[in-house]
Amino acid sequence: MKQRRVAGDGTPEDDWQSWPGLHSIATITAAELVPLKKRVVIVAPHPDDEILMVGGLMQQLHAQGTPCLLIAATDGEASHPGSAEWPRNRLQRERPLESLAALQALDIGLPEIRRLAYPDGGLASCASALYDDLVHLLAPDDVVISTWVLDGHPDHEVCGTIAASAAAIHAAKFIEVPVWAWHWAAPADPRVPWSRARRLMLDADQVLRKQASMLAFHSQLGADAGTGREAVVPPSMLARLSRPSEIFFL
């Protein structure tokens, strides 16, 4: 069994789509995930994770009038190490702007946004401060959504773990979302908690808006000519945006 490593091309989307288990995951509605009159709080490790996690759910929650707070743990400034084209200061400026453009492409208006500006790639060293911030920002009636605590990326795992702990202090509902797990895991992978998985169905327009919103992340979608590195967001991840569903771990 391969390790939980975010590297290479990852598991092809065709492998996931041909696995009957993906399509047999029990379905859930947006109102069941986030009941009416409650606020959703999305804790994203990096700009673009909010779209990859819940680009479809945000559209459905907006339609039902759910208030949303987006908490960005980092500005994503470490995505291109050693790059002259995308140095850290440019990324720190541009990636939050890309996030704003992506949210506008979803056609949901802009949610309330709190950018905490912790160091990209260094959330583990800031775990205590992140926890204090989240405890201050959350409320007991919130539904808190963040990355799965075993997602395979260090920042994703720290973000999910701290968000879960902060939600627990308020007895708030916590929901995890796999992002990079689709990259390193395989169909029926026993390391993935399939029994806790639920599937939110998206209509065709919601899928198209989610796909269009990801195009705002120019820094993540092109190869870096200076370093020779491929795009940060690989084609396999973009292919998953065509799914007519989003998966959540309850």
Backbone bond lengths (Angstrom), bond angles and torsions (degrees), N, CA, C in turn:
res aa  C-N    CA-C-N  psi(-1)  N-CA   C-N-CA  omega(-1)  CA-C   N-CA-C  phi
1 M - - - 1.465 - - 1.530 109.09 -
2 K 1.345 116.21 127.67 1.453 119.44 -176.86 1.528 110.52 -70.12
3 Q 1.336 114.65 157.76 1.448 120.62 -179.62 1.529 110.63 -74.70
4 R 1.334 114.70 165.26 1.469 119.79 175.73 1.527 107.98 -80.75
5 R 1.327 116.28 78.34 1.454 120.73 -176.89 1.522 110.01 -119.88
6 V 1.330 115.08 133.47 1.462 121.27 175.95 1.520 107.05 -90.63
7 A 1.319 116.48 90.27 1.461 121.49 -176.62 1.525 108.90 -157.42
8 G 1.328 115.35 157.09 1.456 119.82 176.93 1.517 112.71 69.65
9 D 1.317 114.34 -162.02 1.462 120.49 -176.39 1.519 113.31 -80.83
10 G 1.320 117.35 -19.48 1.456 119.95 179.16 1.516 113.55 77.80
11 T 1.314 115.80 179.87 1.467 122.07 -179.16 1.524 109.79 -71.91
12 P 1.334 118.53 124.25 1.469 120.25 -178.68 1.523 111.73 -61.44
13 E 1.327 115.75 145.92 1.457 120.48 178.57 1.520 111.43 -62.14
14 D 1.331 117.32 -31.21 1.474 119.87 177.65 1.530 110.99 -60.30
15 D 1.340 117.06 -34.30 1.469 120.17 178.01 1.527 110.11 -64.87
16 W 1.341 115.93 -42.24 1.459 118.60 179.08 1.525 111.14 -67.44
17 Q 1.310 117.39 -41.94 1.457 120.02 -176.67 1.528 112.75 -69.52
18 S 1.316 116.76 -26.17 1.465 119.65 179.14 1.526 112.69 -86.06
19 W 1.339 117.50 -3.18 1.468 121.87 179.24 1.523 109.23 -88.44
20 P 1.326 118.79 116.44 1.465 120.61 -179.22 1.525 113.30 -59.40
21 G 1.336 117.15 -28.35 1.457 120.07 -178.19 1.511 113.40 -61.48
22 L 1.336 117.80 -32.55 1.461 120.14 178.93 1.521 110.86 -63.65
23 H 1.331 115.87 -39.51 1.462 120.74 -175.19 1.528 112.50 -85.18
24 S 1.319 116.41 -7.50 1.465 119.39 178.43 1.523 112.43 -100.49
25 I 1.344 117.31 0.88 1.464 119.93 176.27 1.525 108.67 -61.48
26 A 1.327 116.37 134.46 1.461 121.23 -178.29 1.526 110.57 -59.01
27 T 1.317 116.33 139.10 1.456 120.53 -178.94 1.528 111.11 -86.40
28 I 1.314 114.60 158.88 1.457 122.34 179.31 1.519 107.46 -146.45
29 T 1.318 117.91 153.47 1.460 121.06 179.28 1.524 110.46 -99.27
30 A 1.334 114.95 164.71 1.457 119.50 177.04 1.520 111.08 -61.21
31 A 1.337 116.74 -38.53 1.467 120.46 -179.43 1.516 112.00 -69.30
32 E 1.327 117.57 -25.86 1.466 120.34 175.39 1.529 110.47 -77.47
33 L 1.333 116.89 -36.07 1.457 120.00 176.78 1.525 110.77 -69.08
34 V 1.325 116.06 -47.39 1.464 121.76 -179.36 1.523 107.74 -129.68
35 P 1.307 118.29 95.60 1.464 120.97 -177.62 1.522 112.60 -58.66
36 L 1.312 114.66 154.30 1.457 120.92 177.79 1.532 110.77 -55.63
37 K 1.313 115.51 145.01 1.464 124.91 178.32 1.531 113.07 76.11
38 K 1.325 117.26 3.64 1.464 119.33 173.56 1.523 109.71 -103.66
39 R 1.323 116.53 157.69 1.453 121.88 177.68 1.523 109.43 -97.56
40 V 1.330 116.58 140.69 1.452 120.33 172.46 1.524 108.45 -98.55
41 V 1.322 115.46 134.90 1.464 121.72 176.57 1.527 107.36 -119.55
42 I 1.315 115.70 116.61 1.464 121.82 -178.39 1.523 107.99 -102.98
43 V 1.324 116.63 120.14 1.463 121.87 -179.44 1.524 107.68 -106.35
44 A 1.331 115.88 105.76 1.471 121.63 -174.95 1.523 110.25 -104.76
45 P 1.320 117.91 129.26 1.471 119.51 178.09 1.531 112.88 -63.78
46 H 1.350 116.47 -40.90 1.463 121.70 -176.77 1.526 109.93 -138.25
47 P 1.329 118.03 155.63 1.456 119.71 170.94 1.539 109.64 -58.86
48 D 1.262 117.66 129.60 1.480 132.25 -176.61 1.525 111.84 107.34
49 D 1.348 118.29 -24.41 1.463 119.35 179.52 1.524 111.67 -64.83
50 E 1.345 117.57 -30.59 1.458 119.25 178.90 1.534 110.78 -63.08
51 I 1.337 117.33 -36.15 1.465 120.74 179.35 1.517 110.01 -75.24
52 L 1.324 116.90 -45.42 1.463 120.58 179.70 1.524 111.40 -61.42
53 M 1.327 117.11 -38.23 1.465 120.83 -179.59 1.518 111.92 -73.85
54 V 1.330 116.15 -55.90 1.469 119.91 -163.82 1.521 113.44 -138.96
55 G 1.334 117.70 31.97 1.455 119.60 178.51 1.515 113.13 -58.88
56 G 1.321 117.18 -33.35 1.462 120.71 176.63 1.510 112.20 -79.29
57 L 1.324 117.08 -45.08 1.465 121.09 -179.83 1.523 110.80 -59.62
58 M 1.325 118.41 -41.06 1.461 120.36 -179.69 1.525 111.32 -59.13
59 Q 1.328 116.98 -37.46 1.460 119.69 177.91 1.523 111.08 -64.79
60 Q 1.329 116.48 -42.99 1.461 119.59 -179.01 1.527 111.57 -69.93
61 L 1.314 117.00 -37.17 1.464 119.44 178.47 1.525 111.00 -68.08
62 H 1.329 116.89 -37.90 1.462 119.88 176.41 1.527 110.10 -60.01
63 A 1.337 116.56 -40.91 1.461 120.60 -179.60 1.522 111.84 -64.51
64 Q 1.338 117.92 -29.72 1.467 120.08 179.74 1.535 112.54 -93.75
65 G 1.342 115.97 4.86 1.459 120.18 174.42 1.509 115.34 81.10
66 T 1.316 117.36 22.30 1.463 121.31 -178.27 1.526 111.10 -78.87
67 P 1.325 118.88 126.00 1.469 120.08 174.91 1.526 110.52 -69.01
68 C 1.324 115.50 146.86 1.469 120.76 -174.72 1.522 110.57 -132.98
69 L 1.325 115.51 134.54 1.455 123.19 169.90 1.520 107.63 -116.49
70 L 1.330 116.64 121.73 1.457 121.89 175.53 1.515 108.74 -102.50
71 I 1.329 116.13 120.23 1.457 121.84 177.83 1.527 107.99 -107.38
72 A 1.326 116.05 116.67 1.462 121.48 178.72 1.523 108.38 -98.69
73 A 1.321 116.49 111.83 1.467 119.64 -175.31 1.524 112.08 -68.99
74 T 1.332 117.29 -39.34 1.469 121.48 179.14 1.524 108.84 -131.18
75 D 1.340 115.42 169.67 1.453 120.82 174.81 1.521 112.35 -97.73
76 G 1.335 117.44 4.37 1.461 120.78 174.97 1.510 114.86 70.99
77 E 1.341 116.90 29.74 1.459 120.18 -172.23 1.527 114.39 -78.33
78 A 1.328 118.47 -4.97 1.470 120.96 -176.15 1.528 112.89 -105.16
79 S 1.319 117.63 17.70 1.471 119.08 -174.01 1.525 113.47 -74.58
80 H 1.355 117.76 -18.45 1.469 120.63 -176.42 1.531 110.17 -129.65
81 P 1.323 118.03 70.80 1.476 119.18 -177.66 1.525 112.15 -60.54
82 G 1.336 114.95 132.51 1.459 120.46 176.87 1.510 115.35 75.39
83 S 1.314 117.76 10.68 1.463 120.41 -175.65 1.524 110.84 -88.26
84 A 1.354 116.15 132.17 1.459 120.95 173.33 1.520 110.78 -80.74
85 E 1.342 116.03 -28.89 1.468 120.48 179.73 1.523 111.42 -73.49
86 W 1.358 115.88 -38.48 1.461 121.00 -178.13 1.523 109.66 -125.75
87 P 1.346 117.80 69.37 1.472 119.48 176.55 1.522 110.01 -68.67
88 R 1.315 115.60 166.06 1.469 120.86 -173.70 1.528 112.20 -58.27
89 N 1.322 117.15 -42.08 1.466 118.25 -176.70 1.529 111.54 -66.86
90 R 1.334 117.41 -33.68 1.462 119.25 176.63 1.521 110.66 -69.64
91 L 1.316 116.80 -43.30 1.462 120.23 179.12 1.521 111.48 -62.96
92 Q 1.334 116.11 -40.32 1.462 120.14 -179.70 1.524 111.25 -62.80
93 R 1.316 116.00 -28.87 1.465 120.67 177.61 1.532 112.09 -84.86
94 E 1.337 115.81 -42.66 1.465 120.40 -170.47 1.526 114.23 -82.11
95 R 1.317 117.57 -36.63 1.461 117.78 -173.38 1.532 113.30 -66.06
96 P 1.338 120.33 -39.71 1.464 117.95 173.01 1.531 112.85 -61.91
97 L 1.347 117.46 -33.59 1.461 120.11 176.92 1.522 110.71 -67.77
98 E 1.319 116.58 -37.63 1.466 120.08 175.40 1.526 110.69 -61.63
99 S 1.328 115.57 -40.37 1.467 120.03 178.74 1.519 110.83 -61.43
100 L 1.323 117.34 -43.04 1.467 120.93 178.46 1.529 110.77 -62.27
101 A 1.336 116.78 -43.34 1.465 120.01 179.16 1.529 111.00 -64.48
102 A 1.329 116.77 -36.95 1.463 120.38 178.93 1.524 111.10 -65.69
103 L 1.326 116.74 -42.27 1.460 120.17 178.49 1.525 110.70 -64.21
104 Q 1.319 117.05 -37.81 1.461 119.96 177.61 1.527 111.11 -65.47
105 A 1.347 116.52 -34.64 1.464 120.09 178.85 1.521 112.18 -67.69
106 L 1.326 117.26 -22.58 1.464 120.20 176.41 1.522 111.49 -73.26
107 D 1.325 116.79 -16.30 1.468 122.54 179.32 1.528 111.06 62.66
108 I 1.326 115.54 46.79 1.468 120.12 179.61 1.523 111.33 -121.83
109 G 1.341 117.03 9.54 1.450 118.42 -171.67 1.521 109.10 72.29
110 L 1.304 117.01 172.96 1.464 119.88 179.97 1.521 110.30 -94.33
111 P 1.335 117.23 125.95 1.465 119.08 174.35 1.520 110.69 -73.10
112 E 1.308 115.88 172.22 1.459 119.56 169.47 1.526 107.95 -67.07
113 I 1.319 117.11 133.21 1.464 121.51 -175.56 1.523 109.69 -126.51
114 R 1.328 115.87 131.74 1.463 122.19 172.14 1.523 107.81 -120.55
115 R 1.320 116.24 118.11 1.462 120.83 178.29 1.529 108.71 -103.21
116 L 1.328 115.30 117.10 1.457 120.17 -173.69 1.529 112.73 -88.71
117 A 1.335 117.45 -19.45 1.472 122.81 173.24 1.524 113.71 58.36
118 Y 1.323 117.89 34.53 1.454 120.17 170.75 1.528 109.11 -73.31
119 P 1.321 118.65 158.44 1.466 120.59 -173.83 1.522 112.77 -67.49
120 D 1.312 114.94 127.75 1.458 121.17 175.58 1.523 108.81 -63.04
121 G 1.318 116.06 129.14 1.461 120.85 -176.86 1.510 113.60 85.39
122 G 1.343 116.88 -3.78 1.454 119.74 -176.14 1.506 113.96 -127.69
123 L 1.338 117.75 25.78 1.462 119.59 -178.20 1.522 112.32 -63.29
124 A 1.324 116.91 -29.61 1.468 118.95 -179.38 1.522 111.18 -60.94
125 S 1.320 116.76 -34.37 1.472 120.23 -179.09 1.522 111.84 -78.01
126 C 1.339 116.77 -11.58 1.467 121.51 -178.53 1.521 111.47 -115.49
127 A 1.320 117.25 16.93 1.468 120.95 -171.72 1.526 111.91 -57.70
128 S 1.324 117.55 -41.60 1.458 120.37 -177.73 1.531 111.37 -65.67
129 A 1.325 116.42 -43.00 1.463 120.14 179.40 1.524 110.83 -67.98
130 L 1.322 117.06 -39.84 1.465 120.56 177.00 1.521 110.35 -61.71
131 Y 1.315 116.42 -42.21 1.458 120.54 178.12 1.531 110.98 -59.97
132 D 1.330 116.58 -46.77 1.461 120.15 179.83 1.527 111.09 -60.26
133 D 1.341 116.58 -41.84 1.463 120.28 178.84 1.519 111.45 -62.00
134 L 1.316 116.33 -45.15 1.465 119.82 -177.02 1.529 111.17 -68.11
135 V 1.314 116.97 -40.45 1.470 119.45 177.30 1.529 109.99 -59.46
136 H 1.311 116.55 -37.98 1.473 120.92 179.59 1.531 111.38 -69.90
137 L 1.334 117.57 -36.05 1.463 121.18 -173.40 1.524 113.51 -86.30
138 L 1.329 118.05 -23.12 1.458 121.29 -175.89 1.520 111.36 -86.91
139 A 1.334 114.50 161.17 1.464 122.10 177.93 1.528 108.71 -136.07
140 P 1.333 117.97 158.17 1.471 120.83 -174.40 1.522 115.30 -58.33
141 D 1.336 118.78 -31.89 1.461 120.24 -177.64 1.525 113.55 -87.72
142 D 1.316 117.70 2.04 1.461 120.62 -178.64 1.528 111.55 -70.74
143 V 1.327 114.65 154.87 1.467 122.07 164.04 1.524 105.95 -110.92
144 V 1.324 116.46 116.96 1.459 122.86 -173.27 1.524 109.38 -101.69
145 I 1.322 116.27 128.94 1.456 122.16 -179.13 1.519 108.86 -124.44
146 S 1.340 116.20 130.04 1.457 120.37 176.18 1.527 108.88 -150.08
147 T 1.317 115.26 -177.02 1.454 121.31 -177.78 1.532 110.95 -71.07
148 W 1.319 115.44 150.37 1.463 122.77 179.32 1.530 109.82 -57.88
149 V 1.310 116.19 139.36 1.465 121.16 -175.25 1.527 113.19 -69.46
150 L 1.334 118.08 -10.36 1.467 121.91 175.93 1.526 110.36 -122.97
151 D 1.322 116.75 37.55 1.456 121.03 -171.35 1.521 113.96 -71.70
152 G 1.327 117.95 -18.25 1.457 119.97 176.66 1.515 114.82 104.80
153 H 1.326 118.01 -18.23 1.466 122.41 175.05 1.524 107.43 -103.76
154 P 1.340 118.57 129.89 1.474 119.74 -175.44 1.513 114.05 -53.82
155 D 1.333 118.51 -46.30 1.463 120.09 179.98 1.527 111.59 -63.96
156 H 1.330 116.85 -37.83 1.460 120.03 178.85 1.521 110.64 -63.67
157 E 1.316 116.41 -41.19 1.464 119.74 -177.34 1.530 111.07 -70.45
158 V 1.322 116.62 -41.37 1.473 119.28 176.93 1.518 109.97 -63.85
159 C 1.329 116.97 -45.81 1.460 120.96 -177.79 1.526 110.73 -59.82
160 G 1.335 116.79 -46.06 1.452 120.18 178.77 1.512 112.71 -63.98
161 T 1.314 116.77 -42.82 1.465 121.30 -178.56 1.523 111.30 -64.29
162 I 1.333 117.03 -45.46 1.469 120.97 -178.85 1.521 110.31 -69.33
163 A 1.331 117.16 -40.13 1.465 119.72 178.23 1.520 110.67 -62.31
164 A 1.328 117.11 -39.61 1.464 120.73 178.53 1.525 110.66 -63.69
165 S 1.316 116.75 -42.55 1.469 120.51 -179.61 1.524 111.22 -66.16
166 A 1.338 116.64 -42.52 1.456 120.08 -179.85 1.523 111.18 -66.80
167 A 1.329 116.69 -38.75 1.466 120.39 177.08 1.526 110.18 -63.13
168 A 1.332 116.46 -39.72 1.461 120.21 -178.11 1.526 111.91 -62.90
169 I 1.336 117.26 -35.11 1.465 120.58 178.34 1.522 110.77 -59.15
170 H 1.333 116.26 -35.57 1.466 121.31 -179.50 1.536 112.66 -93.69
171 A 1.336 116.48 1.20 1.475 121.17 -172.87 1.525 110.53 55.97
172 A 1.334 116.15 34.39 1.462 122.17 178.65 1.524 109.45 -88.14
173 K 1.307 115.89 149.65 1.462 121.94 178.10 1.519 109.22 -66.97
174 F 1.344 116.86 135.82 1.468 122.09 179.76 1.515 109.86 -123.69
175 I 1.329 115.95 133.33 1.462 123.09 -178.94 1.524 107.92 -128.08
176 E 1.345 116.29 135.61 1.460 122.15 179.18 1.530 110.26 -105.68
177 V 1.325 115.12 149.49 1.459 120.84 178.86 1.529 109.69 -129.54
178 P 1.316 118.35 125.87 1.470 120.08 174.41 1.526 110.44 -76.15
179 V 1.326 116.52 135.03 1.466 121.75 175.86 1.527 109.46 -120.43
180 W 1.349 116.63 -67.57 1.467 119.91 178.45 1.523 112.40 -79.84
181 A 1.317 117.79 -12.37 1.468 119.22 177.83 1.522 111.69 -58.82
182 W 1.344 116.91 -33.75 1.467 119.38 177.92 1.518 111.19 -64.06
183 H 1.311 116.78 -20.12 1.462 122.30 -178.25 1.535 111.20 -79.99
184 W 1.351 115.65 -47.46 1.470 118.36 -174.32 1.520 114.19 -95.78
185 A 1.322 117.70 -23.40 1.464 120.11 -178.50 1.534 110.17 -81.18
186 A 1.319 115.28 170.50 1.461 122.35 177.34 1.522 108.41 -128.12
187 P 1.320 118.47 158.35 1.458 119.88 177.48 1.532 111.67 -50.70
188 A 1.328 115.17 135.59 1.470 123.31 -178.46 1.524 113.02 66.31
189 D 1.307 118.39 15.71 1.465 122.51 179.82 1.535 109.49 -55.56
190 P 1.329 118.15 122.59 1.472 120.09 -176.74 1.523 113.81 -69.74
191 R 1.316 118.57 -11.73 1.455 120.74 178.40 1.529 112.10 -79.67
192 V 1.305 116.68 -11.44 1.466 121.45 -178.21 1.529 108.69 -97.15
193 P 1.332 118.94 132.88 1.471 121.02 -176.18 1.536 112.00 -80.57
194 W 1.326 115.51 70.88 1.465 119.99 -175.82 1.527 112.13 -60.38
195 S 1.331 117.59 -29.37 1.462 119.39 -178.86 1.531 111.81 -66.25
196 R 1.339 117.33 -22.34 1.466 121.42 178.25 1.526 112.53 -94.26
197 A 1.322 116.72 -1.83 1.461 120.71 -174.18 1.526 111.40 -78.31
198 R 1.329 114.99 143.14 1.458 122.28 172.41 1.521 107.69 -135.44
199 R 1.341 115.32 151.92 1.466 121.31 -172.44 1.524 110.18 -118.68
200 L 1.328 115.95 121.11 1.460 122.40 175.59 1.525 108.19 -95.46
201 M 1.318 117.09 121.11 1.449 120.80 -178.63 1.534 110.35 -82.53
202 L 1.331 115.98 139.09 1.458 123.21 178.81 1.516 109.33 -114.79
203 D 1.334 116.56 145.37 1.463 117.42 174.86 1.529 109.21 -86.43
204 A 1.329 116.28 173.85 1.465 120.80 -172.80 1.522 111.84 -61.78
205 D 1.329 117.69 -39.95 1.467 120.33 -179.89 1.524 111.22 -65.68
206 Q 1.322 116.75 -38.37 1.467 119.83 179.24 1.529 110.92 -65.77
207 V 1.326 116.71 -38.97 1.469 120.38 177.31 1.525 110.15 -63.90
208 L 1.331 117.24 -43.86 1.467 120.99 -178.96 1.525 111.17 -63.64
209 R 1.341 117.11 -41.15 1.464 119.32 179.06 1.524 111.05 -67.38
210 K 1.318 116.83 -37.25 1.464 119.70 177.78 1.531 110.14 -64.33
211 Q 1.320 116.64 -43.30 1.464 119.92 177.93 1.528 110.91 -62.98
212 A 1.338 116.39 -44.67 1.463 120.23 -179.16 1.523 111.30 -63.46
213 S 1.333 116.80 -35.21 1.462 119.57 -178.25 1.526 111.82 -65.80
214 M 1.330 117.35 -33.31 1.457 119.77 179.81 1.522 112.09 -67.58
215 L 1.324 117.77 -23.35 1.460 120.60 179.41 1.526 111.60 -66.00
216 A 1.333 117.17 -15.41 1.466 120.43 177.75 1.525 112.23 -69.30
217 F 1.340 117.59 -19.28 1.466 120.69 -174.88 1.532 109.98 -89.27
218 H 1.333 114.77 67.39 1.467 120.44 -175.89 1.518 111.71 -58.19
219 S 1.313 117.13 -38.25 1.462 120.04 -176.84 1.520 112.41 -62.71
220 Q 1.315 116.92 -26.70 1.463 121.20 -173.73 1.526 113.72 -96.46
221 L 1.326 116.97 -10.92 1.463 119.81 -169.02 1.527 114.92 -104.11
222 G 1.321 117.61 -10.32 1.463 119.51 -178.72 1.512 112.24 -114.81
223 A 1.335 114.82 155.30 1.464 120.08 175.47 1.525 109.68 -68.07
224 D 1.316 115.90 152.78 1.465 122.47 179.06 1.528 108.07 -97.16
225 A 1.330 115.92 107.15 1.461 119.96 -176.02 1.518 112.27 -62.91
226 G 1.331 116.41 -33.33 1.459 120.01 -177.05 1.515 113.84 -68.85
227 T 1.325 116.66 -40.68 1.471 120.48 -177.12 1.530 112.50 -99.84
228 G 1.333 117.27 -17.05 1.462 120.43 -177.15 1.514 114.16 81.75
229 R 1.339 116.50 3.79 1.459 119.16 -179.95 1.522 110.88 -76.91
230 E 1.334 114.25 147.12 1.455 120.39 176.06 1.526 109.85 -72.46
231 A 1.327 115.89 172.95 1.459 121.17 179.08 1.524 110.62 -56.60
232 V 1.325 116.30 144.03 1.466 121.15 179.46 1.526 110.15 -63.59
233 V 1.319 116.31 -44.46 1.466 121.27 176.09 1.523 107.37 -90.79
234 P 1.327 118.24 108.89 1.465 120.59 -173.77 1.526 111.86 -75.43
235 P 1.340 116.87 162.03 1.467 120.74 178.18 1.526 113.29 -55.35
236 S 1.339 117.26 -32.49 1.466 119.50 -179.77 1.525 111.14 -64.03
237 M 1.345 117.34 -34.74 1.460 120.07 178.45 1.528 110.41 -72.54
238 L 1.320 116.81 -40.01 1.465 119.59 176.98 1.522 110.75 -63.23
239 A 1.327 117.07 -35.98 1.468 120.06 179.41 1.520 111.13 -62.15
240 R 1.336 117.10 -32.04 1.465 119.62 -179.08 1.530 112.28 -69.87
241 L 1.328 117.03 -16.48 1.460 119.96 178.04 1.525 112.43 -70.28
242 S 1.317 117.00 -12.36 1.465 119.61 177.92 1.524 112.14 -83.24
243 R 1.313 117.65 -4.44 1.464 120.24 -179.80 1.534 110.73 -63.63
244 P 1.331 116.92 139.99 1.467 119.42 176.11 1.524 112.37 -85.91
245 S 1.327 116.79 31.02 1.461 120.27 -178.08 1.518 109.68 -161.16
246 E 1.330 115.36 162.77 1.457 123.48 170.50 1.517 107.89 -126.92
247 I 1.320 116.74 145.53 1.464 122.48 -174.79 1.522 109.95 -109.70
248 F 1.330 115.64 134.17 1.454 122.86 -179.95 1.521 109.77 -127.74
249 F 1.327 116.57 146.41 1.465 121.86 172.83 1.524 108.31 -105.36
250 L 1.316 116.52 118.01 1.456 121.29 -179.53 1.518 111.13 -88.58
